[in-house]
Amino acid sequence: MGIEARELVYRSNGTEHRGYLAWDDNASSPRPAVLIAHTWAGRGEFEETRARQLAEAGFVALVADLYGNGQRGAGPEENAQLMAPLMDDRAELQARMTAGLEAVRSLPEVDEQRVAAMGYCFGGLCVLDLARTGADIRGVVSFHGLFKPADNLPSPQISAKVLCLHGYDDPMATPDAILALADELTAAGADWQVHAYGSTVHAFTNPAANDPERGTVYSPIADQRAWRALQNFLDEVLD
């Protein structure tokens, strides 16, 4: 039947989450899985397209619903209102990421020992936070993510391999923030990489990003390079 998709409902701390699950119905099971954390806008077509791409590559992919009940912002103001409570309560954010991880790991078609996570923008911070909790996960990938440390985990120990795919001119994660993250990951004992793309700003993987004043511009070249880097990383950590 080829690529299939459906909504997957799961829960955390009394909140109902509506994730998007994609898989290849012709692929053998159990198989590796990737949890995807969305941008500040909430679960949407951008992440769902990435999930289907991963399904075509043989993975089970779940787009998490971090805001709960499928909530999605209609623009920057609503996006910020949805994101702010989780940025202010990193323990709750981490609990919601853990719930998504447990949801995908529990699926019968998934090899629970071979799971990774990836995220975009706000979602990049979310997967880094998942790693900061010490979660038993093979690897995490941050695409133009936010690097703000988790205030509730001042000395994390990270077992997951970490890959950050970053626009060097991203105004939301400056070179100083990259260096601070590198110091944090080293202190946490992580196996980490940062790929920085020159003349590239925030949201470089999103074809809809076209706001130079906000520092969000799509870069086809950086997008292609980052996707290849993701593929290589998943081949390594989920082999």
NUPA-667608 format. One line per 4 residues: number of its first residue (from 1); their letters; for each residue z, y, x of N, C-alpha, C, CB. Coordinates in Angstrom, 3 decimals. Glycine has a CB too. Layout:
NUPA-667608
NUM	a	Z:Y:X:Z:Y:X:Z:Y:X:Z:Y:X  ...
END
This chain:
NUPA-667608
1	mgie	0.000:-1.226:0.809:0.000:0.000:0.000:0.000:1.269:0.838:1.198:0.010:-0.913  0.351:1.170:2.140:0.327:2.342:2.993:1.593:3.164:2.899:-0.843:3.191:2.653  1.466:4.476:3.111:2.632:5.355:3.158:3.207:5.560:1.757:2.261:6.710:3.786  4.499:5.313:1.650:5.222:5.506:0.396:6.299:6.569:0.607:5.850:4.165:-0.105
5	arel	6.704:7.214:-0.474:7.766:8.219:-0.394:8.530:8.255:-1.708:7.184:9.619:-0.063  9.810:8.571:-1.608:10.647:8.712:-2.804:11.864:9.566:-2.470:11.088:7.319:-3.346  12.515:10.040:-3.499:13.766:10.764:-3.310:14.892:9.768:-3.091:14.070:11.679:-4.521  15.768:10.068:-2.159:16.930:9.229:-1.879:18.187:10.060:-2.114:16.889:8.666:-0.416
9	vyrs	18.994:9.633:-3.066:20.230:10.345:-3.389:21.387:9.721:-2.614:20.511:10.312:-4.920  22.166:10.570:-1.954:23.374:10.120:-1.256:24.446:11.196:-1.421:23.085:9.834:0.267  25.653:10.909:-1.012:26.763:11.829:-1.285:27.642:12.048:-0.062:27.609:11.303:-2.431  28.302:13.208:-0.050:29.324:13.494:0.966:30.319:14.478:0.395:28.688:14.053:2.273
13	ngte	31.598:14.174:0.498:32.670:15.074:0.058:32.431:15.639:-1.344:32.818:16.218:1.044  31.942:14.798:-2.249:31.731:15.216:-3.624:30.424:15.937:-3.886:32.832:16.080:-4.033  29.609:16.148:-2.861:28.314:16.812:-3.021:27.207:15.772:-3.111:28.045:17.787:-1.850  26.301:15.960:-4.064:25.143:15.078:-4.182:23.985:15.656:-3.376:24.736:14.886:-5.670
17	hrgy	23.403:14.827:-2.537:22.291:15.246:-1.690:21.028:14.503:-2.109:22.607:14.990:-0.193  19.913:15.221:-2.125:18.640:14.643:-2.545:17.665:14.682:-1.370:18.058:15.403:-3.775  17.656:13.610:-0.611:16.784:13.519:0.545:15.394:13.037:0.174:17.385:12.603:1.573  14.505:13.108:1.136:13.109:12.666:0.957:12.851:11.556:1.957:12.081:13.855:1.152
21	lawd	12.555:10.366:1.446:12.373:9.184:2.277:10.900:8.805:2.329:13.213:8.009:1.746  10.377:8.567:3.542:8.984:8.145:3.723:8.942:6.930:4.634:8.119:9.298:4.309  8.034:6.002:4.326:7.896:4.783:5.123:6.517:4.182:4.890:9.007:3.756:4.771  6.111:3.310:5.798:4.852:2.581:5.670:5.161:1.229:5.044:4.136:2.415:7.060
25	dnas	4.644:1.004:3.855:4.944:-0.228:3.132:4.349:-1.455:3.809:4.433:-0.132:1.714  3.394:-1.237:4.702:2.758:-2.366:5.389:3.458:-2.739:6.695:1.309:-2.041:5.672  4.369:-1.902:7.152:5.032:-2.154:8.435:6.111:-3.215:8.275:5.641:-0.856:9.000  6.354:-3.942:9.355:7.375:-4.982:9.324:8.764:-4.359:9.420:7.158:-5.991:10.468
29	sprp	9.740:-5.055:8.884:11.129:-4.583:8.919:11.992:-5.602:9.647:11.671:-4.336:7.483  13.144:-5.182:10.167:13.636:-3.796:10.211:12.924:-2.985:11.286:15.147:-3.774:10.461  12.905:-1.687:11.108:12.192:-0.806:12.039:13.053:0.417:12.362:10.825:-0.365:11.444  12.704:1.164:13.402:13.495:2.351:13.758:13.357:3.456:12.721:13.072:2.877:15.124
33	avli	14.332:4.355:12.721:14.361:5.434:11.735:14.633:6.767:12.404:15.419:5.159:10.665  14.175:7.826:11.736:14.413:9.198:12.196:14.954:10.015:11.028:13.103:9.842:12.770  16.087:10.651:11.245:16.673:11.584:10.288:16.176:12.985:10.630:18.241:11.517:10.308  15.682:13.720:9.632:15.116:15.054:9.848:15.998:16.098:9.166:13.656:15.134:9.309
37	ahtw	16.419:17.103:9.923:17.215:18.208:9.380:16.307:19.419:9.165:18.402:18.569:10.334  16.390:19.999:7.987:15.449:21.044:7.574:15.792:22.419:8.153:15.414:21.130:6.064  14.866:23.355:7.969:15.074:24.754:8.345:16.087:25.397:7.399:13.732:25.536:8.322  16.337:26.674:7.632:17.292:27.392:6.778:16.831:27.504:5.337:17.536:28.770:7.328
41	agrg	15.559:27.229:5.066:15.040:27.337:3.703:15.440:26.159:2.822:13.538:27.451:3.736  15.889:25.062:3.414:16.176:23.858:2.642:15.037:22.859:2.740:16.438:24.210:1.183  15.268:21.683:2.190:14.264:20.615:2.240:12.983:21.064:1.552:14.802:19.327:1.581  11.846:20.911:2.258:10.593:21.385:1.692:9.396:20.624:2.215:10.421:22.843:1.974
45	efee	8.218:21.106:1.860:6.975:20.413:2.191:6.760:20.315:3.697:5.796:21.122:1.549  7.206:21.317:4.448:7.035:21.274:5.899:7.697:20.028:6.479:7.619:22.542:6.551  8.962:19.820:6.150:9.682:18.656:6.675:9.154:17.355:6.080:11.178:18.786:6.392  8.761:17.383:4.815:8.247:16.174:4.175:6.933:15.729:4.812:8.051:16.409:2.673
49	trar	6.109:16.693:5.217:4.882:16.350:5.939:5.212:15.672:7.262:4.027:17.607:6.185  6.202:16.189:7.972:6.616:15.561:9.233:7.142:14.146:8.981:7.699:16.415:9.937  7.859:13.956:7.889:8.369:12.619:7.571:7.219:11.641:7.359:9.264:12.664:6.318  6.181:12.076:6.670:5.031:11.185:6.449:4.304:10.893:7.757:4.054:11.807:5.434
53	qlae	4.229:11.883:8.642:3.627:11.636:9.955:4.410:10.578:10.726:3.561:12.937:10.768  5.716:10.656:10.663:6.538:9.666:11.347:6.386:8.296:10.702:8.006:10.093:11.341  6.265:8.261:9.384:6.043:6.984:8.700:4.733:6.351:9.146:6.041:7.180:7.177  3.708:7.176:9.326:2.421:6.665:9.808:2.548:6.077:11.204:1.372:7.776:9.807
57	agfv	3.516:6.566:11.973:3.741:6.067:13.336:4.665:4.851:13.365:4.327:7.173:14.204  5.103:4.398:12.187:5.892:3.176:12.126:7.385:3.354:11.954:5.663:2.410:13.329  7.825:4.596:11.731:9.248:4.854:11.529:9.568:4.977:10.042:9.675:6.130:12.274  10.804:4.717:9.685:11.345:5.163:8.405:11.896:6.565:8.644:12.463:4.172:7.848
61	alva	11.529:7.526:7.803:11.955:8.914:8.013:12.653:9.441:6.773:10.751:9.810:8.368  13.810:10.046:6.974:14.564:10.656:5.881:14.772:12.131:6.172:15.922:9.946:5.675  14.264:12.988:5.280:14.578:14.414:5.354:15.907:14.624:4.637:13.433:15.298:4.717  16.911:15.036:5.368:18.224:15.278:4.769:18.170:16.490:3.842:19.291:15.488:5.865
65	dlyg	19.082:16.518:2.897:19.272:17.664:2.004:20.642:18.246:2.317:19.150:17.252:0.477  20.692:19.156:3.263:21.983:19.636:3.758:22.691:20.573:2.793:21.793:20.332:5.067  21.941:21.255:1.931:22.566:22.194:1.005:23.080:21.508:-0.258:21.582:23.282:0.631  22.579:20.328:-0.554:23.009:19.597:-1.736:22.206:19.954:-2.966:24.457:19.848:-1.995
69	ngqr	22.012:18.954:-3.830:21.311:19.130:-5.105:19.899:19.676:-4.938:22.100:20.051:-5.997  19.306:19.441:-3.770:17.934:19.872:-3.537:17.756:21.373:-3.496:17.057:19.315:-4.582  18.821:22.117:-3.225:18.719:23.580:-3.231:17.758:24.065:-2.148:20.106:24.218:-3.030  16.998:25.102:-2.504:16.023:25.668:-1.574:15.966:27.172:-1.786:14.614:25.025:-1.766
73	gagp	15.945:27.923:-0.695:15.868:29.367:-0.795:14.448:29.842:-1.054:16.401:30.002:0.462  14.333:30.992:-1.737:13.025:31.559:-2.056:12.575:32.602:-1.044:13.053:32.172:-3.431  13.407:32.914:-0.072:13.071:33.918:0.924:14.235:34.103:1.871:12.697:35.248:0.261  14.083:34.996:2.861:15.118:35.152:3.886:16.518:35.411:3.344:14.745:36.264:4.789
77	eena	16.648:36.237:2.312:17.986:36.554:1.795:18.653:35.312:1.209:17.902:37.662:0.726  17.927:34.570:0.378:18.499:33.355:-0.208:18.725:32.288:0.860:17.580:32.807:-1.313  17.800:32.190:1.808:17.978:31.213:2.893:19.281:31.473:3.643:16.782:31.264:3.872  19.518:32.743:3.961:20.735:33.100:4.696:21.989:32.792:3.885:20.711:34.583:5.072
81	qlma	21.928:33.026:2.576:23.077:32.742:1.718:23.374:31.248:1.664:22.830:33.276:0.307  22.336:30.420:1.691:22.535:28.973:1.679:23.074:28.472:3.019:21.224:28.264:1.344  22.567:29.044:4.096:22.932:28.571:5.426:24.332:29.018:5.846:21.920:29.055:6.435  24.730:30.226:5.464:25.954:30.837:5.989:27.209:29.979:5.816:26.171:32.155:5.321
85	plmd	27.440:29.362:4.653:28.678:28.576:4.518:28.774:27.426:5.512:28.782:28.028:3.117  27.647:26.809:5.848:27.674:25.705:6.805:27.789:26.212:8.238:26.423:24.845:6.656  27.234:27.376:8.521:27.425:27.963:9.844:28.885:28.356:10.052:26.513:29.186:10.028  29.556:28.726:8.958:30.963:29.120:9.039:31.912:27.925:9.026:31.302:30.046:7.894
89	drae	31.432:26.779:8.579:32.268:25.573:8.486:31.510:24.420:9.139:32.631:25.234:6.987  31.589:24.387:10.460:30.794:23.400:11.192:31.267:21.973:10.915:30.856:23.685:12.691  32.536:21.797:10.601:33.016:20.454:10.268:32.321:19.934:9.013:34.545:20.459:10.069  32.121:20.806:8.020:31.413:20.396:6.804:29.948:20.108:7.115:31.524:21.484:5.715
93	lqar	29.329:20.950:7.930:27.947:20.695:8.347:27.841:19.324:9.017:27.453:21.805:9.310  28.752:19.047:9.915:28.734:17.769:10.633:28.949:16.599:9.684:29.804:17.755:11.725  29.816:16.776:8.686:30.042:15.716:7.701:28.775:15.441:6.900:31.192:16.095:6.754  28.038:16.489:6.565:26.799:16.303:5.806:25.720:15.639:6.656:26.292:17.647:5.277
97	mtag	25.661:15.977:7.926:24.727:15.288:8.810:25.103:13.818:8.959:24.690:15.966:10.184  26.379:13.545:9.088:26.837:12.161:9.212:26.512:11.367:7.957:28.343:12.116:9.488  26.637:11.992:6.794:26.296:11.314:5.541:24.815:10.962:5.492:26.667:12.191:4.341  23.963:11.867:5.956:22.535:11.565:6.011:22.231:10.433:6.964:21.757:12.788:6.416
101	leav	22.910:10.443:8.120:22.730:9.371:9.092:23.140:8.030:8.494:23.538:9.656:10.365  24.275:7.998:7.824:24.740:6.753:7.218:23.801:6.295:6.108:26.155:6.925:6.668  23.224:7.252:5.371:22.309:6.899:4.286:21.060:6.205:4.809:21.919:8.143:3.498  20.467:6.741:5.865:19.248:6.118:6.384:19.580:4.826:7.119:18.501:7.085:7.320
105	rslp	20.699:4.804:7.796:21.084:3.609:8.550:21.365:2.421:7.624:22.316:3.903:9.409  21.791:2.688:6.403:22.158:1.618:5.472:20.962:0.987:4.768:23.109:2.151:4.443  19.774:1.555:4.933:18.598:1.025:4.240:18.207:-0.332:4.816:17.416:2.011:4.345  17.825:-1.285:3.966:17.521:-2.633:4.457:16.324:-2.686:5.393:17.275:-3.546:3.299
109	evde	15.402:-1.728:5.265:14.217:-1.748:6.122:14.456:-1.103:7.482:13.077:-1.051:5.431  15.669:-0.589:7.716:15.978:0.138:8.952:16.790:-0.735:9.901:16.747:1.436:8.640  16.397:-0.693:11.174:17.206:-1.280:12.240:18.309:-0.276:12.560:16.336:-1.623:13.523  19.531:-0.558:12.123:20.610:0.423:12.228:20.969:0.784:13.659:21.827:-0.092:11.535
113	qrva	20.530:-0.020:14.616:20.807:0.272:16.019:19.767:1.206:16.637:20.868:-1.016:16.810  18.672:1.454:15.925:17.580:2.272:16.484:17.315:3.460:15.556:16.275:1.417:16.676  18.149:4.470:15.686:18.042:5.658:14.847:18.129:6.902:15.726:19.150:5.673:13.757  17.280:7.873:15.433:17.296:9.174:16.107:17.293:10.263:15.042:16.073:9.333:17.077
117	amgy	17.501:11.501:15.461:17.476:12.634:14.538:16.707:13.784:15.169:18.912:13.079:14.164  16.069:14.575:14.321:15.344:15.758:14.780:15.518:16.852:13.739:13.827:15.445:15.022  15.413:18.111:14.192:15.590:19.199:13.257:14.890:20.461:13.712:17.046:19.471:13.054  14.624:21.326:12.742:13.868:22.553:12.970:14.740:23.780:12.687:12.601:22.578:12.089
121	cfgg	14.778:24.711:13.638:15.504:25.978:13.473:16.981:25.690:13.196:14.886:26.828:12.316  17.469:26.038:12.006:18.832:25.670:11.606:19.042:24.169:11.756:19.110:26.105:10.150  18.017:23.389:11.422:18.115:21.940:11.567:18.258:21.495:13.007:16.915:21.286:10.967  17.742:22.293:13.944:17.951:21.980:15.352:19.416:22.068:15.718:17.139:22.912:16.231
125	lcvl	20.086:23.103:15.214:21.533:23.202:15.419:22.245:22.017:14.773:22.074:24.529:14.846  21.764:21.600:13.603:22.409:20.494:12.883:22.354:19.196:13.683:21.744:20.290:11.519  21.215:18.892:14.298:21.146:17.635:15.054:21.941:17.737:16.351:19.682:17.268:15.361  22.003:18.930:16.940:22.872:19.105:18.106:24.335:18.906:17.712:22.671:20.506:18.732
129	dlar	24.703:19.395:16.525:26.072:19.178:16.062:26.348:17.698:15.808:26.333:19.983:14.792  25.358:16.984:15.294:25.533:15.544:15.101:25.820:14.873:16.439:24.278:14.920:14.439  25.082:15.259:17.461:25.339:14.710:18.799:26.717:15.117:19.298:24.262:15.179:19.790  27.116:16.362:19.018:28.429:16.842:19.473:29.588:16.033:18.886:28.599:18.308:19.106
133	tgad	29.389:15.450:17.709:30.455:14.647:17.099:30.656:13.322:17.821:30.142:14.386:15.633  29.750:12.985:18.748:29.820:11.686:19.401:29.203:10.579:18.579:31.237:11.345:19.704  28.373:10.942:17.607:27.754:9.954:16.724:27.017:8.891:17.531:26.789:10.639:15.745  27.061:7.682:17.024:26.370:6.553:17.642:24.908:6.594:17.219:27.031:5.191:17.243
137	irgv	24.138:7.392:17.932:22.731:7.605:17.625:21.980:7.672:18.943:22.513:8.905:16.777  20.762:7.152:18.960:20.045:7.019:20.228:19.655:8.363:20.838:18.808:6.185:20.027  19.230:9.301:19.999:18.770:10.575:20.540:18.615:11.617:19.458:17.461:10.397:21.268  18.616:12.890:19.862:18.376:14.000:18.939:17.365:14.951:19.565:19.704:14.747:18.596
141	vsfh	16.543:15.552:18.692:15.498:16.480:19.135:15.619:17.769:18.336:14.075:15.854:18.969  15.763:18.879:19.041:15.845:20.199:18.424:14.532:20.941:18.651:17.043:21.009:18.996  13.858:21.309:17.558:12.658:22.151:17.628:13.074:23.586:17.328:11.545:21.661:16.623  12.827:24.489:18.267:13.211:25.909:18.165:14.534:26.059:17.414:12.101:26.723:17.451
145	glfk	15.541:25.324:17.913:16.846:25.312:17.262:17.740:26.462:17.691:17.537:24.019:17.542  18.844:26.587:16.980:19.895:27.536:17.324:20.905:26.818:18.209:20.580:28.124:16.041  21.412:27.503:19.214:22.238:26.850:20.235:23.720:27.228:20.155:21.711:27.194:21.603  24.138:27.836:19.074:25.532:28.276:18.951:26.478:27.080:19.041:25.750:29.032:17.617
149	padn	27.450:27.104:19.950:28.378:25.969:20.072:29.178:25.755:18.792:29.334:26.188:21.248  29.671:24.540:18.621:30.508:24.214:17.462:31.957:24.575:17.773:30.384:22.704:17.087  32.503:25.528:17.020:33.848:26.007:17.336:34.928:24.960:17.077:34.149:27.247:16.533  34.619:23.959:16.260:35.622:22.924:15.977:35.584:21.783:16.989:35.414:22.367:14.581
153	lpsp	34.614:21.816:17.902:34.488:20.773:18.927:34.361:21.446:20.291:33.254:19.841:18.644  35.446:21.980:20.824:35.358:22.759:22.066:34.980:21.943:23.292:36.660:23.433:22.321  35.245:20.639:23.278:34.924:19.791:24.434:34.265:18.501:23.960:36.202:19.474:25.262  33.037:18.606:23.429:32.401:17.403:22.885:32.030:16.406:23.980:31.156:17.783:22.094
157	qisa	31.974:15.146:23.596:31.455:14.087:24.454:30.225:13.518:23.762:32.537:12.970:24.728  29.087:13.594:24.405:27.810:13.285:23.763:27.210:12.026:24.367:26.828:14.465:23.902  26.996:11.024:23.519:26.375:9.783:23.982:24.877:9.756:23.713:27.033:8.591:23.316  24.416:10.529:22.744:22.992:10.565:22.410:22.206:11.304:23.488:22.774:11.234:21.041
161	kvlc	20.989:10.854:23.742:20.086:11.630:24.585:19.616:12.854:23.798:18.870:10.764:25.058  19.403:13.958:24.502:19.113:15.233:23.850:17.818:15.819:24.405:20.284:16.226:24.043  16.939:16.242:23.496:15.704:16.935:23.862:15.615:18.217:23.048:14.447:16.030:23.624  15.503:19.360:23.728:15.321:20.648:23.064:13.925:21.172:23.378:16.411:21.670:23.509
165	lhgy	13.163:21.461:22.342:11.797:21.970:22.455:11.836:23.423:21.995:10.768:21.110:21.601  11.593:24.344:22.932:12.056:25.712:22.749:10.997:26.728:23.153:13.321:25.943:23.544  10.850:27.767:22.347:10.023:28.898:22.729:10.815:29.826:23.635:9.517:29.652:21.487  10.325:30.062:24.840:11.125:30.808:25.813:11.428:32.230:25.343:10.404:30.854:27.151
169	ddpm	10.535:32.800:24.516:10.739:34.164:24.031:11.368:34.204:22.641:9.420:34.903:24.011  12.001:33.130:22.236:12.669:33.061:20.933:13.823:34.067:20.893:13.191:31.618:20.653  13.768:35.072:20.004:14.847:36.062:19.963:16.147:35.508:19.389:14.411:37.254:19.153  16.084:34.331:18.754:17.278:33.739:18.142:17.999:32.770:19.074:16.900:33.022:16.864
173	atpd	17.382:32.493:20.211:18.003:31.632:21.224:17.479:32.098:22.577:17.687:30.092:20.975  18.152:33.059:23.165:17.696:33.740:24.371:17.873:32.852:25.607:18.454:35.060:24.554  17.281:33.255:26.742:17.490:32.482:27.976:18.965:32.272:28.316:16.810:33.175:29.131  19.811:33.256:28.051:21.246:33.070:28.293:21.807:31.941:27.434:22.012:34.372:28.012
177	aila	21.315:31.837:26.198:21.776:30.766:25.309:21.314:29.405:25.813:21.268:30.996:23.879  20.116:29.355:26.399:19.626:28.095:26.970:20.543:27.656:28.107:18.165:28.245:27.479  20.885:28.597:28.987:21.758:28.259:30.116:23.136:27.810:29.636:21.898:29.461:31.059  23.653:28.480:28.608:24.961:28.089:28.072:24.903:26.689:27.474:25.434:29.097:27.012
181	lade	23.813:26.379:26.773:23.659:25.035:26.214:23.569:24.004:27.325:22.415:24.958:25.317  22.814:24.315:28.372:22.694:23.383:29.494:24.061:23.087:30.106:21.749:23.952:30.565  24.871:24.123:30.271:26.222:23.923:30.810:27.057:23.056:29.869:26.919:25.282:31.038  26.945:23.327:28.565:27.704:22.545:27.582:27.293:21.077:27.605:27.506:23.121:26.175
185	ltaa	25.984:20.816:27.602:25.503:19.435:27.575:25.882:18.691:28.849:23.987:19.404:27.386  25.825:19.383:29.975:26.227:18.753:31.238:27.709:18.398:31.216:25.923:19.682:32.427  28.539:19.335:30.753:29.978:19.075:30.672:30.293:17.942:29.705:30.718:20.338:30.246  29.433:17.770:28.686:29.642:16.723:27.686:29.136:15.361:28.146:28.961:17.103:26.395
189	gadw	28.552:15.321:29.344:28.053:14.057:29.871:26.758:13.595:29.256:29.064:13.013:29.683  26.006:14.509:28.677:24.781:14.140:27.977:23.610:13.941:28.937:24.430:15.201:26.950  22.705:13.073:28.543:21.384:12.945:29.163:20.491:13.918:28.401:20.822:11.437:29.112  20.148:15.065:29.024:19.485:16.119:28.266:18.232:16.638:28.958:20.441:17.257:28.029
193	qvha	17.336:17.191:28.127:16.113:17.851:28.593:15.896:19.108:27.759:14.873:16.891:28.496  15.346:20.144:28.377:14.865:21.321:27.657:13.430:21.575:28.086:15.770:22.574:27.929  12.523:21.606:27.119:11.137:21.994:27.379:10.962:23.403:26.823:10.104:20.977:26.729  10.686:24.361:27.676:10.517:25.749:27.249:9.045:26.126:27.345:11.389:26.709:28.107
197	ygst	8.512:26.664:26.257:7.098:27.034:26.190:6.965:28.549:26.336:6.458:26.551:24.855  6.197:28.977:27.337:6.041:30.394:27.612:5.252:31.119:26.543:5.380:30.584:28.931  5.517:32.415:26.403:4.840:33.273:25.416:4.921:32.667:24.019:3.365:33.488:25.810  6.070:32.069:23.711:6.268:31.368:22.441:7.608:31.799:21.862:6.212:29.814:22.630
201	vhaf	7.623:32.062:20.544:8.836:32.569:19.906:9.385:31.534:18.920:8.553:33.909:19.183  10.150:32.003:17.943:10.816:31.108:16.999:9.816:30.545:15.989:11.953:31.846:16.268  10.135:29.359:15.458:9.359:28.726:14.381:7.933:28.387:14.807:9.319:29.638:13.165  7.733:28.089:16.077:6.374:27.900:16.590:5.676:26.659:16.050:6.410:27.828:18.081
205	tnpa	6.397:25.754:15.404:5.759:24.558:14.839:5.326:24.750:13.392:6.701:23.379:14.927  5.663:25.868:12.799:5.428:26.070:11.366:4.184:26.921:11.136:6.650:26.733:10.706  3.113:26.337:10.585:1.882:27.108:10.368:2.072:28.324:9.468:0.831:26.220:9.774  3.120:28.343:8.661:3.360:29.480:7.774:4.083:30.631:8.470:4.162:29.033:6.576
209	andp	4.527:30.425:9.702:5.269:31.470:10.417:4.300:32.526:10.942:6.095:30.861:11.587  4.432:33.753:10.460:3.528:34.827:10.871:4.223:36.173:10.698:2.209:34.783:10.054  5.344:36.338:11.387:6.120:37.570:11.280:6.583:37.990:12.674:7.338:37.385:10.323  5.697:38.631:13.442:6.064:39.017:14.811:7.305:39.894:14.878:4.916:39.737:15.461
213	ergt	7.531:40.742:13.867:8.700:41.621:13.895:10.000:40.821:13.867:8.660:42.593:12.716  10.001:39.688:13.166:11.188:38.826:13.121:11.205:37.824:14.268:11.250:38.084:11.790  10.103:37.769:15.028:10.027:36.822:16.128:9.741:35.410:15.686:11.287:36.844:16.896  9.006:35.253:14.571:8.617:33.929:14.079:7.094:33.875:13.979:9.281:33.620:12.691
217	vysp	6.471:33.144:14.892:5.009:33.063:14.945:4.599:31.638:15.304:4.429:34.079:15.974  3.666:31.097:14.546:3.145:29.753:14.818:2.333:29.746:16.106:2.279:29.256:13.641  2.501:28.697:16.896:1.714:28.494:18.113:1.112:27.099:18.075:2.587:28.687:19.393  -0.180:26.967:17.779:-0.785:25.633:17.706:-0.620:24.836:18.997:-2.254:25.754:17.377
221	iadq	-0.745:25.507:20.142:-0.644:24.788:21.417:0.778:24.273:21.628:-1.062:25.703:22.592  1.769:25.141:21.423:3.159:24.704:21.594:3.529:23.637:20.572:4.115:25.898:21.473  3.009:23.762:19.362:3.265:22.756:18.326:2.751:21.389:18.773:2.602:23.166:16.990  1.526:21.351:19.286:0.946:20.083:19.746:1.724:19.521:20.929:-0.527:20.276:20.133
225	rawr	2.082:20.381:21.864:2.833:19.914:23.032:4.202:19.361:22.610:3.011:21.065:24.055  4.843:20.051:21.684:6.167:19.612:21.240:6.085:18.280:20.504:6.807:20.672:20.339  5.047:18.096:19.703:4.919:16.820:18.976:4.684:15.665:19.946:3.763:16.892:17.951  3.887:15.907:20.970:3.684:14.856:21.976:4.990:14.557:22.716:2.585:15.273:22.984
229	alqn	5.757:15.598:22.996:7.049:15.386:23.657:7.985:14.573:22.771:7.700:16.734:24.016  7.963:14.862:21.468:8.762:14.077:20.526:8.344:12.615:20.555:8.626:14.637:19.104  7.044:12.365:20.504:6.557:10.984:20.499:7.010:10.236:21.748:5.028:10.958:20.398  6.900:10.887:22.891:7.329:10.248:24.144:8.829:9.960:24.122:6.981:11.141:25.354
233	flde	9.589:10.900:23.602:11.045:10.742:23.543:11.433:9.588:22.623:11.708:12.044:23.064  10.804:9.527:21.449:11.120:8.440:20.518:10.724:7.090:21.095:10.415:8.661:19.180  9.598:7.052:21.800:9.206:5.800:22.464:10.288:5.349:23.447:7.857:5.976:23.202  10.879:6.319:24.132:11.912:5.997:25.122:13.215:5.546:24.472:12.177:7.202:26.009
237	vld	13.707:6.324:23.513:15.065:6.060:23.017:15.117:4.995:21.931:15.668:7.329:22.488  13.998:4.755:21.255:13.995:3.776:20.161:13.247:2.504:20.515:13.385:4.385:18.925  12.932:2.332:21.783:12.202:1.142:22.228:13.047:-0.109:21.973:11.832:1.254:23.738
END
